[in-house]
Amino acid sequence: MSFEHNFLIKPTAAIHIPNTLTITQRKIANILLKEAFSTLDQDVIHSIPLTRLIKFLGWKEISEANQLIRNSLKELNSHQIEWNIFNKDKTHTWGVTTFLAHARISKGILEYSYSKPLREMIYQPNIFARLDLEIQKNFSNKHALALWEYLSEHLCSNKIKNALLEPISLEQLKHFLGIQDSKAYSSFFLLNAKALQPAIAEINQYSDLLVTCQYIKQKKKVIAIAFEVKKRSCPESVPLKATSGSEITNQNLFSDAEFLHLEKSLIEKHLESHGHEKVATVLKKIKREIEAGNKIRSPIAYYLHCLKNTSEETDTIHDNYTKICKPNFLELAHNNQKLANILQNLSNRISPHVFSSWFQEVEFEELDNNTLKLKAKSKFYADYISLRFSKEIIEASKDADANFRNIEVYTLSD
């Protein structure tokens, strides 16, 4: 099968951008760029029928698809992108702009235009990637799409079919993935488990590339990653991922989840257990409150708390939310005053909302004068607490004159 007409020539500078767009926004940006590419040297208004855009996305023509496109266009018109962050394209300097200068939908036709600086940056690129937009349809992970573009560009610009790329530091990688400010990826363990490995798995399953990575260590600590990539000899054998109507409908939820810094995997799990309507209601409610300027100290804890209540109760749940952020430390410590003091100090150190998110269901046990033992509800929580909060827990114990020197975190299955 051939999809020659669906190839996008995408400049390196436009690939090397922080991945702060959602998966849908990035796909739409690529499609619009492909449609406008031949006249980018002209200050003209480009157009594409919505039916064609939806077809390029691999969606079904449903009302939710049109609304999601409108929401994405709003972001592309207002969201700033920083290009050429690695300075690989030596003919261009660093820059920042919005992706679209304007967008308008009338009678089923999308009209759009680009700013002059962006047109000059992306027209007749010096180095670029040749991206198959049929393969783009398969991606549901935003990091997978960005990394696929990044690796494809390296092969295209060097005119090779396999390569071991120069190592990229963890900080550079996080900047490229748009997660450098997220505490959810503060350690390599979390970055690898929650972002890198899921992205590589999707690339290997649904794209024309096969990817592995080598870890560069310094004193047993991973400081950089070198990607090894091979072009598949038969792109025709790449399986196409079917897109269901429910997948498209859920893209709105995933957009709201990204706004609240909630993981897609968490939302998918709750869709199964609570249903689309309940999850959508809770996400939209929290998003509206944040946009209205209401301060929610822990969106994740608030979201989980709302899900436990009926739809009628979620209308008034914000009034009761302070109970999450102001726990009873003595109760959590099973009436052990020394441990309660440690928990109070820990909450003050890491902030009440972070404490509520990670320690509300953790049990603290005093073993001896030197070791404090914690029981977490899952291995993920145990690993994250060990990596992220051990130092803070020890310091909190010093403030309470407990002076624990060691922290042990285990789960019920240990």
C-alpha positions as CSV (number, residue, x, y, z in Angstrom):
1,M,0.0,0.0,0.0
2,S,1.2,3.5,-0.7
3,F,0.5,6.8,1.0
4,E,2.9,9.0,-0.9
5,H,0.3,11.9,-1.0
6,N,0.2,11.8,2.8
7,F,3.8,12.6,3.5
8,L,4.8,15.8,5.3
9,I,8.2,17.5,4.9
10,K,8.7,18.9,8.4
11,P,11.6,21.1,9.2
12,T,14.0,20.1,11.9
13,A,13.5,23.3,13.8
14,A,9.7,22.6,13.9
15,I,10.3,19.1,15.3
16,H,12.8,20.3,17.9
17,I,10.1,22.1,20.0
18,P,9.1,21.4,23.6
19,N,6.2,18.9,23.4
20,T,3.7,21.0,25.3
21,L,0.9,20.4,22.8
22,T,-1.6,17.6,23.2
23,I,-1.5,14.6,20.9
24,T,-4.5,15.9,19.0
25,Q,-3.1,19.4,18.7
26,R,0.3,18.1,17.3
27,K,-1.5,15.9,14.8
28,I,-3.7,18.7,13.5
29,A,-0.6,21.0,13.3
30,N,1.2,18.5,11.2
31,I,-1.8,18.0,8.9
32,L,-2.4,21.7,8.4
33,L,1.3,22.2,7.7
34,K,1.2,19.4,5.1
35,E,-1.8,21.0,3.3
36,A,-0.3,24.5,3.3
37,F,3.3,23.5,2.5
38,S,3.4,24.3,-1.3
39,T,2.3,28.0,-0.7
40,L,4.1,28.7,2.6
41,D,6.2,31.3,0.8
42,Q,3.1,33.4,0.2
43,D,1.1,35.4,2.7
44,V,-2.2,33.6,1.9
45,I,-5.1,32.0,3.7
46,H,-5.0,28.2,3.5
47,S,-8.0,26.0,3.7
48,I,-9.0,22.3,4.2
49,P,-12.5,20.7,4.5
50,L,-13.2,19.4,8.0
51,T,-14.1,16.0,6.4
52,R,-10.6,15.8,5.0
53,L,-8.9,16.8,8.3
54,I,-11.0,14.2,10.1
55,K,-9.9,11.6,7.6
56,F,-6.3,12.5,8.0
57,L,-6.7,12.1,11.8
58,G,-8.2,8.6,11.3
59,W,-11.4,9.6,13.1
60,K,-15.1,9.0,12.4
61,E,-17.3,12.0,11.6
62,I,-19.0,12.6,14.9
63,S,-20.0,15.8,16.7
64,E,-17.3,15.2,19.4
65,A,-14.7,15.3,16.6
66,N,-15.7,18.7,15.4
67,Q,-15.7,20.1,19.0
68,L,-12.2,18.7,19.7
69,I,-10.9,20.2,16.5
70,R,-12.2,23.6,17.6
71,N,-10.6,23.3,21.0
72,S,-7.3,22.3,19.4
73,L,-7.4,25.3,17.0
74,K,-7.9,27.6,19.9
75,E,-4.8,26.3,21.6
76,L,-2.7,26.4,18.3
77,N,-3.8,30.0,17.9
78,S,-2.8,31.1,21.5
79,H,-0.2,28.5,22.6
80,Q,3.4,29.7,22.2
81,I,5.9,27.3,20.7
82,E,9.7,27.5,21.0
83,W,11.5,26.2,18.0
84,N,15.0,24.9,17.2
85,I,15.7,24.2,20.9
86,F,18.7,22.0,20.1
87,N,20.1,24.4,17.5
88,K,20.6,21.6,15.1
89,D,19.4,23.7,12.1
90,K,22.3,26.1,12.0
91,T,20.6,28.3,9.4
92,H,17.9,29.3,11.9
93,T,18.1,31.0,15.3
94,W,16.0,30.3,18.3
95,G,12.4,31.7,18.1
96,V,9.0,31.7,19.8
97,T,5.6,32.2,18.2
98,T,2.1,30.8,18.1
99,F,1.5,28.0,15.6
100,L,-1.5,29.6,13.9
101,A,-2.0,33.3,13.2
102,H,-5.7,32.7,12.8
103,A,-8.3,29.9,12.2
104,R,-11.9,30.1,11.1
105,I,-14.5,27.4,10.3
106,S,-17.3,28.3,7.9
107,K,-19.7,25.9,6.1
108,G,-17.5,22.9,6.9
109,I,-14.2,24.5,5.6
110,L,-11.3,25.4,7.9
111,E,-9.4,28.5,6.9
112,Y,-6.1,29.2,8.6
113,S,-2.9,31.2,8.2
114,Y,0.6,31.4,9.7
115,S,2.7,34.4,10.9
116,K,5.5,35.6,8.7
117,P,8.3,34.5,11.1
118,L,6.9,31.0,11.3
119,R,6.5,30.8,7.5
120,E,10.1,31.8,7.0
121,M,11.2,29.2,9.5
122,I,9.4,26.3,8.0
123,Y,9.5,27.0,4.2
124,Q,12.3,25.3,2.2
125,P,14.0,23.8,5.2
126,N,17.7,23.0,5.2
127,I,17.2,19.7,7.1
128,F,13.9,18.0,7.7
129,A,12.0,14.8,8.4
130,R,9.7,13.0,5.9
131,L,6.8,11.9,8.0
132,D,4.1,9.5,6.9
133,L,0.8,10.9,8.2
134,E,-0.8,7.5,7.8
135,I,1.5,6.3,10.6
136,Q,0.8,9.4,12.6
137,K,-2.8,8.2,12.9
138,N,-1.7,5.2,15.0
139,F,-0.3,7.2,17.9
140,S,-2.3,7.8,21.1
141,N,0.7,8.8,23.2
142,K,1.9,12.4,22.8
143,H,5.5,11.5,23.7
144,A,5.6,8.7,21.2
145,L,4.6,11.0,18.4
146,A,7.2,13.6,19.3
147,L,10.0,11.0,19.7
148,W,9.0,9.3,16.4
149,E,9.4,12.7,14.7
150,Y,12.7,13.3,16.4
151,L,14.2,9.9,15.4
152,S,12.7,10.1,11.9
153,E,14.4,13.5,11.4
154,H,17.8,12.0,12.3
155,L,17.5,9.2,9.7
156,C,16.2,11.6,7.0
157,S,18.7,14.4,7.5
158,N,21.6,11.9,7.5
159,K,20.1,9.7,4.7
160,I,20.5,6.5,6.6
161,K,18.3,3.6,7.7
162,N,19.8,2.9,11.1
163,A,21.8,4.9,13.7
164,L,22.9,5.2,17.2
165,L,22.2,8.8,18.1
166,E,24.4,11.0,20.3
167,P,23.4,10.8,23.9
168,I,20.8,13.3,25.0
169,S,20.9,14.4,28.7
170,L,17.9,13.8,30.9
171,E,17.3,17.5,31.2
172,Q,17.3,18.0,27.5
173,L,15.0,15.0,27.0
174,K,12.5,16.4,29.6
175,H,12.7,19.8,27.9
176,F,11.9,18.2,24.6
177,L,9.1,16.2,26.0
178,G,7.7,19.3,27.7
179,I,7.8,17.8,31.2
180,Q,10.8,19.6,32.7
181,D,8.7,21.4,35.3
182,S,6.6,18.3,36.3
183,K,7.5,16.7,39.6
184,A,5.8,13.5,38.3
185,Y,9.0,12.9,36.3
186,S,11.6,14.2,38.8
187,S,13.6,11.0,38.8
188,F,14.9,8.8,36.0
189,F,12.8,5.9,37.4
190,L,9.6,7.9,36.9
191,L,10.7,9.4,33.6
192,N,11.6,6.0,32.2
193,A,8.5,4.2,33.5
194,K,5.8,6.9,32.8
195,A,7.1,8.6,29.7
196,L,10.0,6.9,27.9
197,Q,9.1,3.2,27.8
198,P,5.4,3.7,26.9
199,A,6.5,5.9,24.1
200,I,9.1,3.5,22.8
201,A,6.6,0.6,23.0
202,E,4.0,2.4,20.9
203,I,6.7,3.5,18.3
204,N,7.8,-0.2,18.0
205,Q,4.3,-1.5,17.7
206,Y,2.7,1.1,15.3
207,S,5.4,2.9,13.4
208,D,8.0,2.3,10.7
209,L,10.8,2.5,13.3
210,L,12.3,0.0,15.8
211,V,13.8,1.7,18.8
212,T,16.0,0.7,21.7
213,C,17.9,2.9,24.1
214,Q,21.2,2.8,25.9
215,Y,21.6,4.4,29.3
216,I,24.6,6.6,30.0
217,K,25.6,6.4,33.7
218,Q,27.9,8.4,36.0
219,K,28.5,6.8,39.3
220,K,25.6,4.4,38.8
221,K,23.3,7.2,38.1
222,V,21.7,7.6,34.6
223,I,22.5,11.0,33.2
224,A,21.7,10.6,29.5
225,I,20.1,8.3,27.0
226,A,21.4,7.2,23.5
227,F,18.6,6.1,21.2
228,E,19.3,3.3,18.6
229,V,16.9,3.4,15.8
230,K,16.3,1.2,12.7
231,K,14.0,1.9,9.7
232,R,11.8,-1.1,9.0
233,S,12.5,-2.6,5.6
234,C,8.8,-3.1,4.9
235,P,6.7,-0.1,6.1
236,E,3.7,-1.9,4.5
237,S,3.8,-4.4,7.3
238,V,3.2,-1.8,10.0
239,P,-0.1,-2.6,11.6
240,L,-2.7,0.2,11.4
241,K,-4.3,0.9,14.7
242,A,-8.1,1.1,14.6
243,T,-9.7,4.2,16.0
244,S,-13.1,3.7,17.6
245,G,-15.8,6.4,18.2
246,S,-15.3,6.0,21.9
247,E,-11.5,6.8,21.5
248,I,-12.3,10.0,19.8
249,T,-14.9,11.0,22.4
250,N,-12.4,10.3,25.1
251,Q,-9.8,12.6,23.5
252,N,-11.6,15.6,25.1
253,L,-11.2,13.9,28.5
254,F,-7.5,13.4,27.9
255,S,-7.1,17.1,27.0
256,D,-8.7,18.1,30.3
257,A,-6.6,15.5,32.1
258,E,-3.4,17.1,30.7
259,F,-4.6,20.5,31.8
260,L,-4.9,19.1,35.3
261,H,-1.6,17.2,35.0
262,L,-3.4,13.9,35.3
263,E,-1.9,10.8,33.6
264,K,-3.8,9.3,30.6
265,S,-3.4,5.8,32.1
266,L,-5.2,7.0,35.3
267,I,-8.1,8.4,33.3
268,E,-8.4,5.2,31.2
269,K,-8.6,3.2,34.4
270,H,-11.3,5.4,35.8
271,L,-13.3,5.3,32.6
272,E,-13.6,1.6,33.0
273,S,-14.6,1.8,36.7
274,H,-16.7,4.9,36.8
275,G,-17.9,5.5,33.2
276,H,-17.4,8.3,30.7
277,E,-20.2,10.6,32.1
278,K,-18.9,10.6,35.7
279,V,-15.2,11.1,34.7
280,A,-16.1,13.9,32.2
281,T,-18.3,15.7,34.8
282,V,-15.6,15.7,37.4
283,L,-12.8,16.8,35.0
284,K,-14.9,19.6,33.5
285,K,-15.9,20.8,37.0
286,I,-12.4,21.0,38.3
287,K,-11.1,22.7,35.1
288,R,-13.9,25.3,35.3
289,E,-12.9,26.1,38.9
290,I,-9.3,26.5,38.0
291,E,-10.1,28.7,35.0
292,A,-12.3,30.8,37.3
293,G,-9.4,31.5,39.6
294,N,-10.4,29.1,42.4
295,K,-7.2,27.8,44.1
296,I,-7.2,24.0,44.3
297,R,-4.1,22.9,46.2
298,S,-4.1,19.4,45.0
299,P,-6.0,18.8,41.7
300,I,-5.2,15.0,41.8
301,A,-6.4,14.5,45.4
302,Y,-9.5,16.7,44.6
303,Y,-10.2,14.7,41.4
304,L,-10.0,11.3,43.3
305,H,-12.2,12.6,46.1
306,C,-14.8,13.8,43.6
307,L,-14.9,10.4,41.9
308,K,-15.8,8.7,45.2
309,N,-19.0,10.8,45.4
310,T,-22.3,10.8,43.5
311,S,-22.9,13.3,40.7
312,E,-25.2,15.3,43.1
313,E,-22.5,15.4,45.7
314,T,-19.8,16.7,43.3
315,D,-21.7,20.0,43.1
316,T,-20.9,20.8,46.7
317,I,-17.7,18.7,47.1
318,H,-15.4,21.8,47.0
319,D,-16.8,23.0,50.3
320,N,-15.6,19.7,51.9
321,Y,-12.3,19.5,50.2
322,T,-10.4,21.2,53.0
323,K,-10.7,17.9,54.9
324,I,-8.3,16.4,52.4
325,C,-5.7,19.1,52.8
326,K,-6.0,19.2,56.6
327,P,-5.6,15.6,57.7
328,N,-5.8,14.5,61.3
329,F,-2.1,13.7,61.9
330,L,-2.7,12.0,65.2
331,E,-5.2,9.7,63.6
332,L,-2.9,8.9,60.7
333,A,-0.1,8.1,63.2
334,H,-2.5,5.8,65.1
335,N,-2.3,8.1,68.2
336,N,1.5,8.1,68.3
337,Q,2.3,11.7,69.1
338,K,5.9,11.4,68.0
339,L,4.9,10.1,64.6
340,A,2.1,12.7,64.4
341,N,4.6,15.5,64.9
342,I,6.7,14.0,62.1
343,L,3.8,14.0,59.8
344,Q,2.9,17.6,60.6
345,N,6.5,18.6,59.9
346,L,6.5,16.7,56.7
347,S,3.3,18.3,55.6
348,N,4.8,21.7,56.3
349,R,8.0,20.9,54.4
350,I,6.4,19.5,51.2
351,S,3.1,21.5,51.3
352,P,-0.3,20.2,52.5
353,H,-1.5,19.3,49.0
354,V,1.6,17.2,48.1
355,F,1.2,15.5,51.5
356,S,-2.4,14.7,50.8
357,S,-1.6,13.3,47.4
358,W,1.1,10.9,48.5
359,F,0.7,10.2,52.3
360,Q,-3.0,10.2,53.0
361,E,-3.1,6.4,52.8
362,V,0.4,5.6,54.0
363,E,0.9,3.9,57.3
364,F,3.9,5.0,59.5
365,E,5.5,2.5,61.9
366,E,8.3,3.1,64.4
367,L,10.8,0.2,64.3
368,D,13.6,1.4,66.6
369,N,15.5,4.6,67.3
370,N,17.1,4.7,63.8
371,T,14.6,3.4,61.3
372,L,11.1,4.5,60.3
373,K,9.0,2.1,58.3
374,L,6.2,3.1,55.9
375,K,3.6,0.9,54.3
376,A,2.3,2.1,50.9
377,K,-0.7,1.0,49.0
378,S,1.2,0.0,45.8
379,K,4.7,-0.6,44.5
380,F,4.5,2.6,42.5
381,Y,3.8,4.7,45.6
382,A,6.5,2.9,47.5
383,D,9.1,3.5,44.9
384,Y,8.2,7.1,44.3
385,I,8.1,7.9,48.1
386,S,11.5,6.3,48.5
387,L,13.0,8.3,45.6
388,R,11.3,11.6,46.2
389,F,10.6,12.0,49.9
390,S,13.2,10.1,51.9
391,K,15.3,13.1,52.7
392,E,12.3,15.2,53.6
393,I,11.0,12.5,55.9
394,I,14.3,12.3,57.7
395,E,14.5,16.1,58.0
396,A,10.9,16.2,59.4
397,S,11.9,13.6,62.0
398,K,14.8,15.7,63.1
399,D,12.5,18.7,63.6
400,A,10.4,16.5,65.9
401,D,13.5,15.4,67.8
402,A,13.1,11.8,66.5
403,N,16.3,11.7,64.4
404,F,15.5,8.6,62.3
405,R,18.4,7.9,60.0
406,N,16.8,5.3,57.7
407,I,13.6,5.1,55.8
408,E,12.0,1.8,54.7
409,V,9.0,1.8,52.4
410,Y,7.1,-1.5,51.6
411,T,3.8,-2.6,50.3
412,L,1.2,-5.2,51.5
413,S,2.6,-7.7,49.0
414,D,6.2,-7.4,50.2
